[in-house]
Amino acid sequence: MKVSILVKTIVFYAALACVFLGSCTKGKTNYEAERGDVIEENTEFKEVSNAVTANYTVSIEALNGVLYRGYNDIRVRIKNTQTNTPVEVSDLTFLPIRTTVMGEKSSCPNRYNFDYKSADKYFSGYTVFTTESDAAGSWALYINFTVGNQSFSLIKEVSVRQQPNKNLNMTMFTGGDDEQYVIALIAPQKPNVAENKLVAGIYKLNKLLDSSAKEITNQLQFSYSQVERYTLKLDPRMPEPSMGNHSSPNNKDLLQDKDGLYHGVVNYTMTGNWTLNFILLDPAGKVIRGTEVPKDFTPGVEGRKSELHLDILF
């Protein structure tokens, strides 16, 4: 037993030596060049767009004022257009709908009934946009709210951009149960060389009753639901040949917390290309998707990835 532990320790430190001394392979990836600009952690909400209906101005906000493919925290503020003062709104619903050039409509994981934050006078929710805006289709926000006993509605087209930060990556896939799933990374935006809290949303597509129905928007509000009591097993590795497929200690699988999101820990021991290898298990422990990856140290050979994974770069 002691010999085995000693061997594993030697292999681990040999991997580190290869990383820092560059002796594993002749050519190493230039991570600084790949990363380009330094990743900035966006913490300020700015207006994405606004629309006016009746006497009310509806302002849609997101971090840095941009909507991206993947997870987006969203705020909505409603003010009196003439006085520019907040309005007492009793409820607000928020529904993103993508319309293709063929007229087909779909939605994405989303909080339909936004929560009101009375102290700051805004409504709060999230949307996980599954595609960017492009020539094949566009996104519009269907917003309904109530002031007093009167209801108001509006439709506002918005632009959804490609996410440049791989730490906020997402994936869509079909599970072994033939259901459609979405996994979207939420945190960290800007990882550290340390143990990082890893947060993800996991969602399942619900079957539409009738996609040709006139009131399709009523069905699309229920198109996705958060999966409950699943487990997302985690095995982070550096797959580059120069990194030897090495992993790191003290990682924790992602489990659902009270907020409905999935929380775990990923330990990044250095900057560079990482792959988060996943295995998704349902509440009964059945594998929905994902495969074990080899744990051998393989300098000069690219590491294999799970069939369910997300690539990271920081």
HELIX and SHEET records of a PDB file:
HELIX    1   1 LYS A    2  LEU A   21  1                                  20    
HELIX    2   2 TYR A   31  ARG A   35  1                                   5    
HELIX    3   3 LYS A  166  LEU A  168  5                                   3    
HELIX    4   4 ILE A  216  LEU A  220  1                                   5    
HELIX    5   5 PRO A  241  MET A  243  5                                   3    
SHEET    1   A 5 PHE A  45  THR A  53  0                                        
SHEET    2   A 5 TYR A  56  LEU A  63 -1                                        
SHEET    3   A 5 GLY A  70  ASN A  80 -1                                        
SHEET    4   A 5 TYR A 122  PHE A 129 -1                                        
SHEET    5   A 5 ASP A 115  LYS A 117 -1                                        
SHEET    1   B 2 LEU A  67  TYR A  68  0                                        
SHEET    2   B 2 VAL A 160  ARG A 161  1                                        
SHEET    1   C 4 LYS A 105  SER A 106  0                                        
SHEET    2   C 4 ASP A  91  THR A 100 -1                                        
SHEET    3   C 4 GLY A 137  VAL A 147 -1                                        
SHEET    4   C 4 GLN A 150  VAL A 158 -1                                        
SHEET    1   D 4 MET A 170  THR A 174  0                                        
SHEET    2   D 4 GLN A 180  ALA A 187 -1                                        
SHEET    3   D 4 GLU A 195  LEU A 205 -1                                        
SHEET    4   D 4 TYR A 224  GLN A 226 -1                                        
SHEET    1   E 8 MET A 170  THR A 174  0                                        
SHEET    2   E 8 GLN A 180  ALA A 187 -1                                        
SHEET    3   E 8 GLU A 195  LEU A 205 -1                                        
SHEET    4   E 8 TYR A 262  ASN A 267 -1                                        
SHEET    5   E 8 LYS A 252  GLN A 256 -1                                        
SHEET    6   E 8 THR A 231  ARG A 237 -1                                        
SHEET    7   E 8 ASN A 273  LEU A 281 -1                                        
SHEET    8   E 8 VAL A 287  GLY A 290 -1                                        
SHEET    1   F 8 MET A 170  THR A 174  0                                        
SHEET    2   F 8 GLN A 180  ALA A 187 -1                                        
SHEET    3   F 8 GLU A 195  LEU A 205 -1                                        
SHEET    4   F 8 TYR A 262  ASN A 267 -1                                        
SHEET    5   F 8 LYS A 252  GLN A 256 -1                                        
SHEET    6   F 8 THR A 231  ARG A 237 -1                                        
SHEET    7   F 8 ASN A 273  LEU A 281 -1                                        
SHEET    8   F 8 HIS A 309  LEU A 313 -1                                        
END                                                                             
